[in-house]
Amino acid sequence: MRKAGKYFLILVLLVSTFLFSQPYKGSTIKVLVWDDALTVAVESMIKQFENETGIKVVFERIPSGSILEKLALSVSGSKADYDLVSVDEPFVPQVGNLFMPYSAWPEGKIYSKIDLERDLIPGVAEGSFWNGEYRGLPINGNVYVWLTRKDIVNNEQYKKEFMQKYGYELDIPQTFDQLLDISEYLSTKGIYGFAPFTKNAEGATCEAIFMFESYGTNVLVQVGEHDFEVVLDKEKAVEALKMYKELCKFAPPGWEDMGHSERIAAFNQGKVFSMFQWPAIVPDHENKDQSVVAGKIYYGAPPAGPAKRAAIRGTWMLGIPNASKNKEAAAEFAYWWSSYEAGKELVKVGMTPARTDLLLDPKYVEQKPYFVGIFNSMRYSVSRPRIEKYAEVSDVIKVNWLAGVTGRVTPEVAIDNIIKGVNEVLEKYGY
């Protein structure tokens, strides 16, 4: 009888422990995220989170360019088809007010609420900030990382010849002028110095802002609470565009219509010396089955222009819609995703973290040297224009930037058209 009572007590304890360890048992949340290697990694471990918390997660991945459209149909002030939604940084001003401010998020029952300033890489949190509030939890360290071929800068013959011609050492380019010199020299060796982004896509806007900031100017500033002013300095912007055009002289054939797939292929085939890359794509360059330069790449911040270094930031945040009925469970999932405990495992399956303690952990840096590059680049991070009508502003910038870069109009006309076009957007919406 005593033995039976003992077994019954153990059973009760086990059941109680299991139930206690699933404080949200019976809850279901719907999560909408962009589709890339990072979110694939997260999805692969959701079962573990479900077993631990009792929360059923419906995890929907869609192309990043479709998120905003899906959000417009699914979330409003009074409706939320999703309990947690990923938002790309440039669109936080447009939709941020639909989400609960991070300061109001509930504490987690299993995972701790993330301290945005203490736990995350410096610079990451700004991507979710709008109208005096953090609108969600930034979830990735997404920023321009500059790739440079170590095997080229360490080539003794190249170093000797470069020194003789240019009077300084061939090394990782610290400025655009140095990159231009190195590109010119490498053109005699059958190597392209630079691979641009010239597709008619958001990446072209990123390149324009990257260059403008490096030359000491930006496109827009907020004036007061609701107004904006175009502040693009024509002289500096023209110089930035001209430098980009000069670098493109040393780009691979077809550079006038070059996007991610073309740049990845050219770099992986050993044809390109230096270019930027987003962190989620970097593993493609380190895959020895796909890349002849795997293990031969230095990762760091971009070269500097006359004013400064500038790395375009593009973090994604997780936001909880104000109309969600499952805010506690949604917050718990976000805290799990961004926790150190889960992050240790998520990094192994392809996640790029936003946490400093993961990004700079020596055991991960040894396997993924670009983690240090992300951290260093984030120190120089800059944002694209922060305005509710960003999509239209971006269209104006990219179309006219590309017209100037590819020679359809002069650099001066291209910059005039950007200034005129952005002013027209402001006037259209009454700013």
C-alpha positions as CSV (number, residue, x, y, z in Angstrom):
1,M,0.0,0.0,0.0
2,R,2.8,2.4,0.9
3,K,4.6,1.5,-2.3
4,A,1.5,2.3,-4.3
5,G,1.1,5.6,-2.5
6,K,4.7,6.4,-3.2
7,Y,4.3,5.8,-6.9
8,F,1.1,7.8,-7.0
9,L,2.9,10.8,-5.3
10,I,5.7,10.6,-7.9
11,L,3.1,10.5,-10.7
12,V,1.4,13.5,-9.3
13,L,4.7,15.4,-9.0
14,L,5.6,14.5,-12.6
15,V,2.2,15.6,-13.9
16,S,2.3,18.8,-11.9
17,T,5.8,19.6,-13.1
18,F,4.7,19.0,-16.7
19,L,1.7,21.2,-16.3
20,F,3.6,23.9,-14.5
21,S,6.2,23.9,-17.3
22,Q,3.5,24.6,-19.8
23,P,1.9,27.7,-18.3
24,Y,0.2,28.6,-21.6
25,K,-1.2,25.2,-22.3
26,G,-4.0,25.4,-24.8
27,S,-2.9,28.7,-26.3
28,T,-2.3,29.2,-30.0
29,I,-0.5,32.1,-31.7
30,K,-0.2,33.0,-35.4
31,V,3.2,34.4,-36.4
32,L,3.9,36.2,-39.7
33,V,7.6,36.4,-40.7
34,W,9.8,37.0,-43.7
35,D,11.3,34.0,-45.5
36,D,15.1,33.5,-45.3
37,A,17.7,31.3,-43.7
38,L,17.2,33.0,-40.3
39,T,13.4,32.3,-40.1
40,V,13.9,28.8,-41.5
41,A,16.3,28.2,-38.6
42,V,13.7,29.4,-36.1
43,E,11.0,27.3,-37.5
44,S,13.1,24.2,-37.2
45,M,13.1,24.5,-33.4
46,I,9.6,25.7,-32.7
47,K,8.6,22.2,-31.5
48,Q,10.9,22.6,-28.6
49,F,9.2,25.9,-27.7
50,E,5.8,24.3,-28.0
51,N,6.7,21.4,-25.7
52,E,8.2,23.8,-23.1
53,T,5.4,26.4,-23.0
54,G,2.2,24.6,-24.2
55,I,1.8,27.3,-26.9
56,K,0.9,26.1,-30.4
57,V,2.7,28.2,-33.0
58,V,1.3,28.7,-36.5
59,F,4.4,30.0,-38.2
60,E,3.9,31.6,-41.6
61,R,6.9,32.5,-43.8
62,I,6.4,34.7,-46.9
63,P,8.7,36.7,-49.2
64,S,9.9,39.9,-47.5
65,G,8.5,42.1,-50.2
66,S,5.0,40.7,-49.5
67,I,4.9,41.4,-45.7
68,L,3.6,44.9,-45.9
69,E,0.8,44.0,-48.2
70,K,-0.2,41.0,-46.0
71,L,0.0,43.2,-42.9
72,A,-2.4,45.8,-44.5
73,L,-5.0,43.1,-45.1
74,S,-4.5,41.3,-41.7
75,V,-3.9,43.9,-39.0
76,S,-5.7,47.1,-38.2
77,G,-6.6,49.1,-35.1
78,S,-9.5,46.7,-34.3
79,K,-8.4,43.5,-36.1
80,A,-5.4,41.2,-35.9
81,D,-5.2,37.9,-37.8
82,Y,-1.7,37.5,-36.4
83,D,-0.4,37.8,-32.8
84,L,3.2,38.5,-33.8
85,V,4.3,40.1,-37.0
86,S,7.8,40.9,-38.4
87,V,8.3,44.4,-39.8
88,D,11.2,45.6,-41.9
89,E,12.9,48.6,-40.4
90,P,12.0,51.2,-43.2
91,F,8.3,50.5,-42.7
92,V,8.1,50.9,-38.9
93,P,7.0,54.5,-39.2
94,Q,4.2,53.5,-41.6
95,V,2.7,50.7,-39.4
96,G,4.3,51.2,-36.0
97,N,1.2,52.6,-34.3
98,L,-0.6,49.3,-35.0
99,F,1.6,47.6,-32.4
100,M,1.9,47.6,-28.7
101,P,4.9,49.7,-27.5
102,Y,7.6,47.4,-26.2
103,S,7.5,49.2,-22.8
104,A,4.0,47.8,-22.4
105,W,4.8,44.2,-23.3
106,P,4.1,41.7,-20.5
107,E,6.9,40.0,-18.6
108,G,7.6,36.4,-19.7
109,K,6.7,33.4,-17.5
110,I,9.6,31.2,-18.8
111,Y,11.9,33.6,-20.8
112,S,12.9,37.0,-19.5
113,K,11.9,40.2,-21.3
114,I,14.8,41.4,-23.3
115,D,16.5,44.7,-22.3
116,L,16.9,46.4,-25.6
117,E,19.9,48.5,-24.6
118,R,21.7,46.0,-22.4
119,D,21.2,42.7,-24.3
120,L,21.3,43.7,-28.0
121,I,24.1,44.9,-30.3
122,P,24.5,48.7,-30.0
123,G,22.5,50.3,-32.8
124,V,20.0,47.4,-33.4
125,A,17.2,48.8,-31.2
126,E,17.0,52.1,-33.1
127,G,15.4,50.2,-36.0
128,S,12.2,49.7,-34.1
129,F,12.0,53.2,-32.6
130,W,9.3,55.6,-33.8
131,N,7.4,58.5,-32.3
132,G,9.1,58.2,-28.9
133,E,8.6,54.5,-28.5
134,Y,10.2,51.2,-29.4
135,R,7.4,49.6,-31.4
136,G,8.6,46.0,-31.0
137,L,11.5,43.7,-30.4
138,P,14.4,43.9,-32.9
139,I,15.2,40.3,-33.8
140,N,18.3,40.3,-36.1
141,G,21.6,42.2,-36.6
142,N,20.9,43.1,-40.2
143,V,23.4,45.6,-41.5
144,Y,25.7,46.0,-44.5
145,V,28.8,43.9,-43.9
146,W,31.8,44.5,-46.2
147,L,33.5,41.5,-47.8
148,T,37.1,41.7,-48.9
149,R,39.2,38.9,-50.3
150,K,42.0,38.1,-47.9
151,D,43.9,36.0,-50.4
152,I,44.3,39.0,-52.7
153,V,45.5,41.5,-50.0
154,N,47.9,38.9,-48.8
155,N,49.4,38.1,-52.2
156,E,53.0,39.2,-51.9
157,Q,53.5,39.8,-55.7
158,Y,50.4,42.0,-55.8
159,K,51.5,43.9,-52.7
160,K,54.9,44.6,-54.2
161,E,53.5,45.8,-57.5
162,F,50.8,47.9,-55.8
163,M,53.3,49.6,-53.6
164,Q,55.5,50.5,-56.5
165,K,52.6,52.1,-58.5
166,Y,50.5,53.7,-55.7
167,G,53.0,54.3,-53.0
168,Y,51.1,52.6,-50.1
169,E,50.4,49.1,-49.0
170,L,47.8,46.9,-50.7
171,D,45.4,46.0,-47.8
172,I,41.7,46.0,-46.9
173,P,40.4,49.3,-48.3
174,Q,39.6,51.8,-45.6
175,T,38.3,54.5,-48.0
176,F,36.5,54.7,-51.4
177,D,39.7,56.2,-52.8
178,Q,41.7,53.2,-51.8
179,L,39.1,50.9,-53.1
180,L,39.2,52.7,-56.4
181,D,43.0,52.4,-56.6
182,I,42.9,48.7,-55.8
183,S,40.1,48.1,-58.3
184,E,42.2,49.8,-61.0
185,Y,45.2,47.7,-60.2
186,L,43.3,44.4,-60.0
187,S,41.8,45.1,-63.4
188,T,45.2,44.3,-64.8
189,K,45.0,40.9,-63.2
190,G,41.5,40.0,-64.5
191,I,39.8,40.6,-61.2
192,Y,36.9,43.0,-60.7
193,G,37.3,45.4,-57.8
194,F,33.7,46.0,-57.0
195,A,30.2,44.5,-57.5
196,P,27.4,47.1,-57.2
197,F,23.6,46.6,-56.7
198,T,21.8,48.1,-59.6
199,K,18.6,46.2,-59.9
200,N,15.5,48.4,-59.8
201,A,14.8,47.2,-56.2
202,E,15.1,48.3,-52.6
203,G,18.8,47.5,-52.7
204,A,19.4,50.4,-55.1
205,T,17.9,52.8,-52.5
206,C,20.2,51.3,-49.9
207,E,23.2,51.9,-52.1
208,A,22.2,55.6,-52.7
209,I,21.7,56.2,-48.9
210,F,25.0,54.4,-48.1
211,M,26.9,56.7,-50.5
212,F,25.1,59.9,-49.5
213,E,25.8,59.3,-45.8
214,S,29.4,58.5,-46.5
215,Y,29.7,61.9,-48.2
216,G,28.1,63.7,-45.4
217,T,24.5,64.2,-46.4
218,N,21.1,62.5,-46.1
219,V,17.8,62.9,-47.9
220,L,15.2,63.8,-45.2
221,V,15.0,65.1,-41.7
222,Q,12.0,65.3,-39.4
223,V,11.1,68.8,-38.4
224,G,8.9,69.0,-35.3
225,E,6.4,66.3,-34.7
226,H,4.9,65.7,-38.1
227,D,6.8,67.6,-40.8
228,F,9.8,66.6,-42.9
229,E,12.3,68.6,-44.9
230,V,14.5,67.5,-47.9
231,V,18.1,68.3,-46.9
232,L,20.0,66.4,-49.6
233,D,23.2,68.5,-50.3
234,K,23.5,68.5,-54.1
235,E,27.2,69.0,-54.2
236,K,27.9,66.1,-51.8
237,A,25.3,63.9,-53.4
238,V,26.7,64.4,-56.9
239,E,30.2,63.6,-55.6
240,A,28.9,60.4,-54.0
241,L,27.2,59.3,-57.2
242,K,30.3,60.1,-59.3
243,M,32.4,57.9,-57.0
244,Y,29.9,55.0,-57.4
245,K,30.1,55.4,-61.1
246,E,33.9,55.3,-61.0
247,L,33.8,52.1,-59.0
248,C,31.3,50.6,-61.5
249,K,34.0,50.9,-64.2
250,F,35.7,48.0,-62.4
251,A,32.6,45.8,-62.0
252,P,31.8,42.6,-63.8
253,P,30.0,42.7,-67.2
254,G,26.3,43.2,-66.8
255,W,26.8,45.4,-63.8
256,E,24.0,47.8,-65.0
257,D,21.5,45.2,-63.9
258,M,23.1,43.4,-61.0
259,G,21.2,42.1,-58.0
260,H,21.8,39.6,-55.2
261,S,22.0,36.5,-57.3
262,E,24.5,38.0,-59.8
263,R,26.7,39.4,-57.1
264,I,26.7,36.2,-55.1
265,A,27.7,34.2,-58.2
266,A,30.5,36.6,-59.3
267,F,32.0,36.8,-55.8
268,N,31.8,33.0,-55.2
269,Q,33.5,32.4,-58.6
270,G,36.5,34.4,-57.4
271,K,35.9,37.2,-59.9
272,V,35.3,40.1,-57.4
273,F,37.6,41.7,-54.8
274,S,35.2,43.6,-52.5
275,M,31.5,44.3,-52.0
276,F,28.8,44.6,-49.4
277,Q,26.5,41.8,-48.3
278,W,23.6,41.3,-46.0
279,P,24.3,38.8,-43.1
280,A,21.6,36.3,-44.1
281,I,23.4,35.8,-47.5
282,V,26.9,35.6,-46.2
283,P,26.8,31.8,-45.5
284,D,26.4,31.3,-49.3
285,H,30.0,32.7,-49.6
286,E,31.3,30.4,-46.9
287,N,29.8,27.2,-48.4
288,K,32.8,25.3,-49.9
289,D,30.5,23.4,-52.3
290,Q,29.4,26.7,-53.8
291,S,32.2,29.2,-53.3
292,V,35.9,29.1,-54.3
293,V,36.6,31.9,-51.9
294,A,35.2,30.2,-48.8
295,G,37.5,30.8,-45.8
296,K,39.3,33.6,-47.7
297,I,37.1,36.5,-46.8
298,Y,37.5,39.4,-44.3
299,Y,34.3,40.8,-42.9
300,G,34.2,44.4,-41.6
301,A,32.6,47.8,-41.8
302,P,32.3,49.5,-45.3
303,P,35.1,51.8,-46.5
304,A,34.7,55.5,-45.5
305,G,33.8,58.4,-47.7
306,P,35.0,61.9,-47.0
307,A,32.6,62.3,-44.1
308,K,32.5,58.9,-42.4
309,R,31.8,55.2,-42.7
310,A,28.1,54.4,-43.2
311,A,26.5,50.9,-43.0
312,I,22.9,50.6,-44.0
313,R,20.9,49.0,-41.2
314,G,17.9,46.8,-42.1
315,T,16.8,45.1,-38.9
316,W,13.4,43.3,-38.6
317,M,11.3,43.7,-35.5
318,L,8.7,41.5,-34.0
319,G,5.6,43.5,-33.2
320,I,2.5,42.5,-31.2
321,P,-0.7,44.0,-32.8
322,N,-2.7,46.1,-30.4
323,A,-5.7,44.0,-31.4
324,S,-4.1,40.7,-30.6
325,K,-6.0,38.5,-28.1
326,N,-2.8,36.5,-27.2
327,K,-0.3,39.1,-26.2
328,E,1.3,37.2,-23.4
329,A,1.9,34.1,-25.5
330,A,3.1,36.2,-28.4
331,A,5.6,38.0,-26.1
332,E,6.8,34.7,-24.7
333,F,7.6,33.4,-28.2
334,A,9.5,36.6,-29.0
335,Y,11.5,36.3,-25.8
336,W,12.3,32.7,-26.6
337,W,13.5,33.6,-30.1
338,S,15.7,36.3,-28.7
339,S,16.9,34.5,-25.6
340,Y,20.5,33.4,-25.0
341,E,19.3,29.9,-24.1
342,A,17.4,29.3,-27.4
343,G,19.9,31.4,-29.3
344,K,22.8,29.0,-28.6
345,E,20.9,26.3,-30.5
346,L,19.4,28.6,-33.2
347,V,22.8,29.9,-34.2
348,K,23.9,26.3,-34.9
349,V,21.1,25.9,-37.4
350,G,21.6,29.2,-39.2
351,M,20.2,32.1,-37.2
352,T,22.1,35.5,-37.1
353,P,21.5,36.8,-33.6
354,A,20.9,40.4,-32.4
355,R,22.4,39.7,-29.0
356,T,25.9,40.9,-28.2
357,D,26.7,37.9,-26.0
358,L,25.9,35.5,-28.9
359,L,27.5,37.5,-31.7
360,L,30.8,37.9,-29.9
361,D,31.0,34.5,-28.3
362,P,34.4,33.1,-29.3
363,K,33.1,29.6,-30.2
364,Y,30.6,31.1,-32.6
365,V,33.0,33.6,-34.1
366,E,35.5,30.8,-34.8
367,Q,32.8,29.1,-36.9
368,K,31.2,32.3,-38.3
369,P,33.8,35.0,-38.6
370,Y,31.3,37.4,-40.1
371,F,29.7,37.7,-36.7
372,V,32.4,40.2,-35.7
373,G,31.9,42.0,-39.0
374,I,28.3,42.5,-38.2
375,F,29.1,43.9,-34.7
376,N,31.8,46.3,-36.1
377,S,29.6,47.4,-39.0
378,M,26.6,48.1,-36.7
379,R,28.8,50.7,-35.0
380,Y,28.5,52.8,-38.2
381,S,24.9,51.9,-38.9
382,V,22.5,54.4,-40.5
383,S,18.9,54.2,-41.4
384,R,17.0,54.9,-44.6
385,P,14.6,57.9,-44.4
386,R,12.2,57.5,-41.5
387,I,8.8,58.5,-42.8
388,E,5.4,57.0,-43.1
389,K,5.4,57.2,-46.9
390,Y,8.8,55.6,-47.2
391,A,7.9,53.3,-50.1
392,E,7.2,56.3,-52.4
393,V,10.3,58.1,-51.2
394,S,12.3,55.0,-51.9
395,D,10.9,54.7,-55.4
396,V,12.0,58.3,-56.2
397,I,15.5,57.7,-54.8
398,K,16.2,54.4,-56.5
399,V,14.8,55.3,-60.0
400,N,16.8,58.5,-60.2
401,W,19.9,57.1,-58.6
402,L,20.1,54.2,-61.1
403,A,19.5,56.7,-64.0
404,G,22.5,58.6,-62.8
405,V,24.7,55.6,-62.1
406,T,24.0,53.9,-65.5
407,G,24.4,57.2,-67.5
408,R,20.9,57.7,-68.6
409,V,21.1,61.2,-67.1
410,T,24.0,63.2,-65.7
411,P,24.8,62.9,-61.9
412,E,23.6,66.5,-61.5
413,V,20.2,65.9,-63.2
414,A,19.8,62.6,-61.2
415,I,20.3,64.5,-57.9
416,D,18.0,67.4,-58.9
417,N,15.3,64.8,-59.8
418,I,15.7,63.1,-56.4
419,I,15.3,66.4,-54.6
420,K,12.3,67.4,-56.7
421,G,10.6,64.0,-56.5
422,V,10.9,63.7,-52.7
423,N,9.6,67.2,-52.3
424,E,6.6,66.2,-54.5
425,V,5.9,63.2,-52.2
426,L,6.0,65.5,-49.1
427,E,3.6,68.0,-50.8
428,K,1.3,65.2,-52.0
429,Y,0.7,64.1,-48.3
430,G,0.6,67.6,-46.8
431,Y,3.9,67.5,-44.9
